[in-house]
Amino acid sequence: MAQNLMVCQFCETSNETKYKCVNCDLILCEGCKIKIHTKIKKTEVHQVIDLKEFSNLGASETIRHLDLRDITCSIHDAEHCIIYCEDCKVLLCAVCLLESHRTHNLTKIDEVYNKKVIEFQELDNKILKELPFYTDFEKELKKIKSVENDQYNEMKQKILKKESELKENISKQRENLITELDRMWVPREEEIRKQLKDTVEKSDALKKMKAQIGETFQSHNATAIFTASGKLDNELPTRPANTISEQKLLFSETGTLDDKKEFFGIILSIPDYTITESFTSETLDSIYNIKTLENNTNILCTSKTSTLKSFELKDSKCITTSIANDNEVNIIDMTKAQDNKLFFTVVTSSEIKCLSTFKPDSKIETFTSISPLYARGIHATNKNILVGFKDNGKLLPLQEKSRRGILVYDYNCRHMRTYEYDTNNQRLFSLPDVITTNINEDICVIDSINSTTWEGRVVVLGKYGNLKCIYNGHAIINSKNYFIPIDLITTSKGLILVSDRDSNTIHMLSMDGCLVTSLNESHGIEKPYALNINQSGQLQIGCSSKGTKSELGKLLTVDISFLKKN
């Protein structure tokens, strides 16, 4: 049991202290409180408190209340405060009052004190009611912090792991690309080195022979001619065949982070073009679209007509046979679909048309409709059908309410997704008239921006609809004429070929939308419209008859040769 070490400050003998006089600030025992302290004059009004209760709020209130009478003035140390100034919100002694507060609103100190005590009690009650919210909220925040901190650490580790994987992947791709570049260059360098060595050796031999002849001619002795004749070989070295021409390579960044695709970039060899044949037909005006189906079935349509024709190329002639007609409605775009079917779109229609047979009087069917929208460009992949669309308003210019974009369907006519706006909520297209995809599954679109001149651009989206690049033509190629893209296709190397009608040019673009090279008038290109790659890998170019020298619609076949990898 703890021993009480305090001694009564009155008798100074008893250690059984139980009370404290607040006024005297003395510790008292039971006897002194009753027999002495209460008998002293002027102490009968003193406040004596049980020590057990001294620490509670009631005791504190009692002590504070008694302290009101002994508050020392903060300005005059020898004076006690006697009044409260409501105007200045300060306690005053008599001197303060006389000096500068006579005319102010004054209140008794205890009244102000009691009022403020009540205010504090009310505030304390409000805080008491409010605290549980903050206690609970604190717990909730700590819980959220704990959960999200774990989530943060987990995701950070995943990011760091992904970074490591990407670095490893990039390093591998870098090594692969360097290896690929070496495979393309090292044998080429060796080939050039050998031919260069042979050329230098033969050149040196000729120079040596010429020097010997020069020495002979400088001799004054006639016998030198006979002597040199026996030493010199009249047979000159065989000229080396000029089999080496300059090859140009291009590094193209693909700009995608798809794990299934190379995203570091690819090495391209800029191809050589050779127009191999030119086919004409007096019945063709402008060859607007060409498609090669299975069994080498070739289909074309001409500008401003609804007739689909099969064709055969023979003896520099394009021999056509009409196979189907869609009520004199102009065809916009067409594509080869599953099961060797041909899908196509026509002007001012919501329907996707379908042709399954390719003999005269074949029946055109409706595959699906995108009503109330109108169909424009169309392209079929192994899994999906991409359809460019517009609303039923004017073609161009766009209005605020205009709708332009690409719808993606599966072969069961189920709508999968729509590409209409980019991540900044800006329109992707003005009028998507021709659509295709490349080996990277990027979506390549001819987007018409002027319905009078048919000026346009090429818009390339990633396979998930993200905007990758826009090609608006080339400053040099299109210095005199608008860039008027009519058709586009992609090659097995991932390149994009675009026909540019008024510039008489085929633009070849890399997957990141940069011009690689071009075919133009110097190659024999006039008014190019349709582009197609047939089953032999040849490029076919359908041309218009209008504005050309021959005034005949032509179909050109072009061999494209790339530098082969060894």
C-alpha positions in Angstrom: 0.0 0.0 0.0 1.4 3.4 -1.0 2.4 5.7 1.8 1.2 9.3 1.9 4.4 11.4 2.1 2.7 14.8 2.2 2.5 16.6 5.6 -0.1 19.0 6.7 1.1 22.5 6.1 -0.7 23.9 9.1 0.3 21.5 11.9 3.3 20.2 10.1 3.0 16.9 11.9 0.1 14.9 10.4 0.8 13.1 7.2 -2.9 12.2 6.7 -3.6 15.0 4.3 -7.0 15.1 2.7 -7.7 18.7 1.6 -6.4 21.7 -0.1 -7.4 25.3 0.5 -7.5 27.0 -2.9 -7.3 30.5 -1.4 -4.4 29.7 0.9 -2.8 27.2 -1.5 -2.1 24.9 1.5 -2.5 21.2 2.1 -4.6 20.3 5.2 -5.3 17.3 7.3 -8.7 16.5 8.7 -8.0 18.1 12.1 -6.6 21.4 10.9 -9.4 21.8 8.4 -12.1 21.5 11.1 -10.3 22.9 14.2 -8.0 25.6 12.9 -8.6 26.7 9.3 -12.3 27.3 9.7 -11.8 29.2 13.0 -9.5 31.8 11.4 -11.2 35.0 10.5 -11.5 35.7 6.8 -11.0 32.0 5.9 -14.5 31.0 6.4 -15.2 31.8 2.7 -12.2 30.0 1.4 -12.7 27.1 -1.0 -11.4 23.9 0.5 -11.4 20.9 -1.9 -10.9 17.2 -1.3 -7.6 16.2 -2.8 -9.3 13.2 -4.5 -11.5 15.7 -6.4 -8.7 18.2 -7.1 -8.0 17.1 -10.7 -11.6 17.0 -11.9 -13.3 19.7 -14.0 -15.3 21.0 -11.0 -12.2 21.7 -9.0 -10.6 23.4 -12.0 -13.6 25.6 -12.4 -13.5 26.6 -8.8 -9.8 27.5 -9.0 -10.3 29.5 -12.2 -13.2 31.3 -10.7 -11.2 32.3 -7.6 -8.4 33.4 -9.9 -10.6 36.0 -11.5 -10.0 38.2 -8.5 -6.2 38.0 -8.8 -5.6 38.6 -12.5 -2.5 40.8 -12.8 -2.7 43.6 -15.4 -0.5 42.9 -18.4 0.5 46.6 -18.6 0.7 47.6 -14.9 2.3 44.8 -13.0 1.3 46.2 -9.6 -2.4 46.4 -10.4 -5.2 43.7 -10.6 -7.7 43.6 -13.4 -11.2 44.9 -12.4 -13.2 45.2 -15.6 -13.4 43.9 -19.2 -13.5 46.2 -22.3 -15.9 44.9 -24.9 -14.6 47.2 -27.5 -10.9 46.3 -27.2 -11.5 42.7 -26.0 -9.0 43.1 -23.1 -9.0 42.9 -19.3 -8.4 46.3 -17.6 -7.0 47.5 -14.3 -8.1 50.8 -12.7 -5.2 52.6 -14.3 -6.0 51.3 -17.8 -9.6 52.3 -17.3 -8.7 55.8 -16.4 -6.1 56.2 -19.1 -7.9 55.2 -22.3 -11.1 53.1 -21.8 -13.5 55.4 -20.0 -15.9 55.8 -22.9 -15.7 52.2 -24.0 -18.3 49.5 -23.4 -17.4 47.8 -20.1 -18.5 44.6 -18.6 -17.9 42.8 -15.3 -15.1 40.3 -15.5 -17.2 37.4 -14.1 -20.0 38.1 -16.5 -17.7 37.9 -19.5 -16.0 34.9 -17.9 -19.3 33.0 -17.5 -20.4 33.9 -21.0 -17.2 32.6 -22.4 -17.4 29.4 -20.3 -20.8 28.7 -21.7 -19.5 29.3 -25.2 -16.6 26.9 -24.6 -19.0 24.4 -23.2 -21.1 24.6 -26.3 -18.1 24.4 -28.5 -16.8 21.4 -26.5 -20.2 19.7 -27.0 -20.0 20.3 -30.7 -16.5 18.9 -30.8 -17.6 15.9 -28.8 -20.3 15.2 -31.4 -17.9 15.8 -34.3 -15.0 13.8 -33.1 -16.5 10.3 -33.8 -16.7 11.3 -37.5 -13.0 12.2 -37.6 -12.1 9.1 -35.6 -14.0 6.9 -38.0 -12.7 8.9 -41.0 -9.2 8.5 -39.7 -9.6 4.8 -39.5 -11.1 4.7 -43.0 -8.2 6.8 -44.4 -5.6 4.6 -42.7 -7.3 1.5 -44.2 -7.4 3.1 -47.6 -3.8 4.2 -47.3 -2.8 0.7 -46.3 -4.7 -0.9 -49.1 -3.5 1.6 -51.7 0.0 1.5 -50.4 0.0 -2.3 -51.0 -1.6 -1.6 -54.4 1.1 1.0 -55.1 3.9 -1.3 -54.2 2.4 -4.1 -56.2 1.9 -2.0 -59.3 5.4 -0.4 -58.9 6.9 -3.9 -58.9 4.9 -4.8 -62.0 6.0 -1.6 -63.7 9.6 -2.3 -62.8 9.2 -5.9 -64.0 7.6 -4.6 -67.2 10.4 -2.1 -67.7 12.9 -4.9 -67.3 11.0 -7.1 -69.8 10.7 -4.2 -72.3 14.4 -3.4 -71.9 15.1 -7.1 -72.5 12.7 -7.1 -75.4 14.1 -4.0 -76.9 17.7 -5.3 -76.6 16.6 -8.5 -78.3 14.9 -6.6 -81.1 17.9 -4.3 -81.4 20.1 -7.4 -81.7 17.7 -8.9 -84.2 17.7 -5.7 -86.3 21.4 -5.4 -86.3 21.7 -9.1 -87.2 19.2 -8.5 -90.0 21.1 -5.5 -91.2 24.3 -7.5 -91.1 22.7 -10.3 -93.1 21.7 -7.7 -95.7 24.9 -5.7 -95.8 27.8 -8.2 -95.1 27.1 -10.4 -98.2 26.4 -7.3 -100.2 29.7 -5.7 -99.0 31.6 -8.9 -99.9 30.0 -8.9 -103.4 31.0 -5.3 -103.9 34.5 -5.9 -102.5 35.1 -8.9 -104.9 33.8 -6.9 -107.9 35.8 -3.9 -106.9 39.0 -6.0 -106.5 38.5 -7.6 -109.9 37.9 -4.1 -111.4 41.0 -2.6 -109.8 43.1 -5.6 -110.9 42.0 -5.3 -114.5 42.3 -1.6 -114.5 45.9 -1.9 -113.1 46.7 -4.5 -115.8 45.5 -2.1 -118.5 47.5 0.8 -117.0 50.6 -1.4 -117.0 50.1 -2.4 -120.6 49.6 1.2 -121.6 52.8 2.2 -119.7 54.7 -0.5 -121.6 53.4 0.8 -124.9 54.4 4.3 -123.9 57.9 3.2 -123.1 58.1 1.4 -126.5 57.1 4.5 -128.4 59.6 6.6 -126.6 62.5 4.3 -127.6 64.6 5.4 -130.6 65.4 1.7 -131.4 63.2 0.2 -134.0 63.8 -3.3 -132.6 61.9 -2.2 -129.4 58.7 -2.5 -131.3 59.4 -6.1 -132.2 60.6 -6.9 -128.6 57.5 -5.3 -127.0 55.2 -7.1 -129.4 56.3 -10.4 -128.1 55.8 -9.3 -124.5 52.4 -7.6 -124.8 49.1 -9.6 -124.8 46.8 -8.2 -127.5 43.8 -9.6 -125.7 42.3 -7.1 -123.2 40.7 -8.2 -119.9 37.0 -9.1 -120.1 34.9 -6.2 -118.8 33.1 -7.1 -115.5 29.3 -7.4 -115.8 27.6 -4.4 -114.2 25.5 -6.4 -111.9 25.6 -4.0 -108.9 23.3 -1.0 -108.6 22.8 1.1 -105.5 20.4 -0.3 -103.0 18.7 2.0 -100.5 17.6 0.9 -97.0 15.2 2.6 -94.6 14.7 2.1 -90.9 11.0 2.6 -90.1 9.7 2.8 -86.6 6.4 1.0 -86.2 5.2 3.1 -83.3 3.3 0.3 -81.5 3.7 -1.4 -78.1 1.9 -4.5 -78.9 3.8 -7.4 -77.4 2.9 -9.6 -80.3 4.5 -7.2 -82.8 7.9 -5.7 -83.2 7.7 -2.2 -81.8 11.4 -1.2 -82.1 11.2 -0.8 -85.8 11.8 -2.6 -89.1 14.4 -2.4 -91.8 13.0 -1.7 -95.3 14.7 -1.9 -98.6 13.4 0.7 -100.9 12.1 -1.2 -103.9 12.7 -0.8 -107.6 9.7 -0.5 -109.9 9.5 -1.8 -113.4 6.3 -1.3 -115.4 6.2 -4.6 -117.3 3.0 -4.2 -119.4 0.3 -1.8 -120.3 -3.2 -3.0 -121.2 -5.9 -0.8 -122.8 -9.6 -1.1 -123.6 -11.7 1.2 -125.6 -14.7 0.3 -123.4 -13.0 1.4 -120.2 -13.2 5.0 -119.0 -11.6 5.2 -115.6 -10.6 2.0 -113.8 -11.8 2.9 -110.3 -11.3 -0.3 -108.4 -9.6 -3.6 -108.9 -9.7 -6.8 -106.8 -8.2 -10.2 -107.2 -10.2 -13.1 -105.8 -9.4 -16.8 -105.5 -8.8 -18.9 -108.6 -7.2 -15.7 -110.1 -10.7 -14.1 -110.7 -10.1 -10.4 -111.4 -12.9 -7.9 -110.8 -13.0 -4.2 -111.7 -15.4 -1.3 -111.7 -15.1 2.0 -113.5 -15.8 5.5 -112.2 -19.4 6.7 -112.1 -20.9 3.3 -112.9 -22.5 0.5 -111.0 -21.4 -2.3 -113.3 -19.0 -4.9 -111.9 -16.8 -6.6 -114.5 -14.5 -9.6 -114.6 -11.4 -9.1 -116.8 -8.6 -10.9 -118.5 -5.3 -9.4 -119.6 -4.1 -10.7 -123.0 -2.1 -9.2 -125.9 -1.9 -5.8 -124.3 -5.7 -5.7 -124.1 -7.9 -5.7 -121.0 -10.9 -7.9 -122.0 -13.9 -7.3 -119.7 -17.1 -9.2 -119.1 -20.0 -7.6 -117.2 -21.1 -9.8 -114.4 -23.5 -7.7 -112.2 -25.2 -4.3 -112.1 -26.6 -2.5 -109.1 -29.3 -0.2 -110.6 -26.9 2.5 -111.9 -25.6 3.5 -108.4 -22.0 4.5 -108.3 -19.7 2.1 -106.4 -17.6 3.7 -103.7 -15.3 0.9 -102.4 -15.0 -2.8 -102.5 -13.1 -5.6 -100.7 -12.5 -9.3 -100.8 -14.2 -11.0 -97.9 -14.5 -14.5 -96.4 -15.5 -17.4 -98.7 -14.3 -15.6 -101.8 -17.1 -13.1 -101.6 -17.0 -9.5 -102.7 -18.4 -6.8 -100.5 -18.9 -3.3 -101.8 -20.6 0.0 -100.9 -22.5 2.4 -103.2 -23.3 6.1 -103.1 -26.1 7.3 -100.7 -26.8 3.9 -99.3 -26.7 2.3 -95.9 -26.4 -1.2 -97.3 -23.3 -3.4 -97.6 -23.6 -5.2 -100.9 -22.4 -8.8 -101.5 -21.5 -10.7 -104.6 -20.8 -14.4 -104.3 -20.6 -15.6 -107.9 -18.7 -13.9 -110.8 -20.4 -15.0 -113.9 -22.7 -12.8 -116.2 -26.0 -11.9 -114.5 -24.7 -12.7 -111.0 -27.1 -11.7 -108.3 -26.2 -8.9 -105.9 -27.4 -9.4 -102.3 -27.4 -7.3 -99.2 -25.0 -8.4 -96.4 -26.2 -5.9 -93.8 -27.2 -2.3 -93.3 -25.8 0.4 -91.1 -29.0 2.6 -91.3 -29.5 5.4 -90.5 -25.9 6.0 -91.4 -24.6 5.8 -94.9 -21.7 3.5 -95.9 -18.5 4.8 -97.5 -15.2 2.8 -97.4 -15.1 -0.9 -96.7 -12.4 -3.5 -95.9 -12.7 -7.1 -94.7 -10.1 -8.9 -92.6 -10.1 -12.5 -91.5 -12.1 -11.6 -88.4 -13.8 -8.3 -89.0 -15.4 -5.9 -91.5 -14.6 -2.2 -91.3 -17.1 0.2 -92.7 -16.5 3.9 -93.1 -19.7 5.9 -92.4 -21.3 9.3 -92.6 -24.6 10.8 -91.5 -27.4 11.6 -93.9 -26.3 15.3 -94.2 -24.1 16.9 -96.9 -20.8 15.3 -97.6 -18.7 18.4 -96.8 -18.0 20.7 -95.1 -18.7 19.2 -91.7 -21.3 20.5 -89.4 -21.2 20.3 -85.6 -23.8 17.5 -85.6 -22.0 15.6 -88.5 -21.0 12.0 -87.8 -18.0 10.5 -89.5 -16.0 7.4 -88.5 -15.5 3.6 -88.9 -17.7 0.9 -87.6 -16.3 -2.6 -86.9 -18.5 -5.6 -87.4 -17.9 -9.4 -87.2 -19.1 -11.7 -89.9 -22.3 -12.3 -87.9 -23.1 -8.6 -88.4 -22.6 -7.9 -84.7 -21.3 -4.3 -84.1 -18.0 -4.6 -82.2 -16.8 -1.0 -81.8 -16.7 2.5 -83.4 -13.8 4.8 -84.2 -15.0 8.4 -84.4 -13.0 10.6 -82.0 -9.4 10.6 -80.7 -8.3 10.7 -77.1 -8.7 14.5 -77.1 -12.3 14.2 -78.4 -11.3 15.5 -81.8 -12.8 14.1 -85.0 -10.7 11.4 -86.6 -12.3 11.7 -90.1 -14.1 14.0 -92.5 -15.2 11.4 -95.1 -13.6 7.9 -94.8 -13.8 6.7 -98.4 -11.3 3.9 -98.7 -10.1 1.5 -95.9 -7.4 -1.2 -95.7 -5.1 -2.7 -93.0 -1.4 -3.5 -93.0 0.7 -6.3 -91.5 0.7 -4.5 -88.2 -3.1 -4.5 -88.2 -3.0 -0.7 -88.4 -6.1 0.8 -90.1 -5.2 2.9 -93.1 -7.9 5.3 -94.4 -8.2 7.7 -97.3 -10.1 10.6 -95.7 -11.6 13.1 -98.2 -11.6 16.7 -96.9 -13.0 18.6 -99.9 -15.9 17.3 -102.0 -15.2 19.8 -104.8 -11.6 19.1 -105.5 -11.5 15.7 -103.7 -8.4 16.8 -101.8 -7.7 14.3 -99.1 -5.3 12.7 -96.7 -4.2 9.3 -95.4 -5.1 8.7 -91.7 -3.5 5.7 -90.0 -4.9 4.3 -86.7 -3.5 1.6 -84.5 -5.5 -1.6 -84.4 -7.2 -0.4 -81.2 -8.2 3.0 -82.8 -5.4 5.2 -81.5 -4.3 7.9 -84.0 -0.8 7.0 -85.3 -0.1 9.4 -88.1 -1.6 11.6 -90.9 -0.1 12.0 -94.3 -1.2 15.1 -96.2 0.9 14.6 -99.4 4.5 15.6 -100.1 5.7 19.2 -100.4 7.6 18.5 -103.6 5.3 16.0 -105.3 2.2 18.1 -104.5 3.7 21.6 -105.1 1.5 22.2 -108.1 -1.5 19.9 -107.5 -3.6 19.0 -104.5 -3.0 15.7 -102.9 -6.0 13.7 -104.2 -5.7 10.1 -103.0 -8.1 7.8 -104.8 -7.1 4.3 -103.7 -4.6 2.7 -101.3 -3.2 -0.8 -100.6 -0.5 -2.3 -98.3 2.3 -4.6 -99.2 3.6 -7.7 -97.5 6.4 -5.5 -96.2 4.0 -3.3 -94.5 4.3 -0.4 -96.9 1.3 1.8 -97.9 0.8 2.6 -101.6 -1.5 5.6 -102.4 -2.6 6.7 -105.8 -2.5 10.5 -106.3 -4.7 11.3 -109.3 -3.7 14.8 -110.3 0.0 14.5 -109.5 0.3 11.3 -111.6 2.0 9.6 -108.7 1.9 6.5 -106.6 3.2 7.5 -103.1 4.9 4.7 -101.1 4.7 5.3 -97.3 6.3 3.6 -94.4 4.1 2.3 -91.5 4.8 5.6 -89.7 3.5 7.7 -92.6 6.8 8.8 -94.1 7.4 8.9 -97.9 9.8 6.2 -98.9 9.7 6.6 -102.7 7.3 7.2 -105.5 6.2 6.1 -109.0 5.4 9.0 -111.3 5.1 10.3 -114.9 8.8 9.4 -115.5 7.7 5.7 -115.0 4.8 6.1 -117.3 2.1 6.8 -114.7 -0.9 8.9 -115.9 -4.1 9.6 -113.8 -3.8 6.6 -111.4 -6.9 5.5 -109.7 -7.2 1.8 -108.6 -4.4 -0.1 -106.9 -4.3 -3.9 -106.5 -1.7 -6.6 -105.9 -2.6 -9.8 -107.8 -1.8 -13.4 -106.9 1.6 -13.2 -108.6 2.6 -10.3 -106.3 2.5 -7.8 -109.1 1.2 -4.3 -108.6 -1.7 -3.4 -110.8 -2.6 0.3 -111.5 -5.9 1.2 -113.0 -5.8 4.6 -114.7 -8.3 7.1 -116.0 -8.6 8.0 -119.7 -9.4 11.7 -119.0 -6.5 14.1 -119.3 -4.1 11.4 -120.7 -2.2 11.5 -124.0 -3.9 8.3 -125.4 -7.3 9.1 -123.9 -7.7 5.4 -123.2 -8.3 3.8 -119.8 -5.2 1.7 -119.0 -4.3 -1.0 -116.6 -0.6 -1.2 -115.8 1.3 -4.1 -114.3 4.4 -3.3 -112.2 7.1 -5.5 -110.8 8.3 -4.4 -107.3 11.7 -5.8 -106.4 13.1 -5.6 -102.9 16.7 -6.3 -101.8 16.6 -10.0 -100.9 18.0 -11.2 -97.5 20.7 -13.8 -97.8 
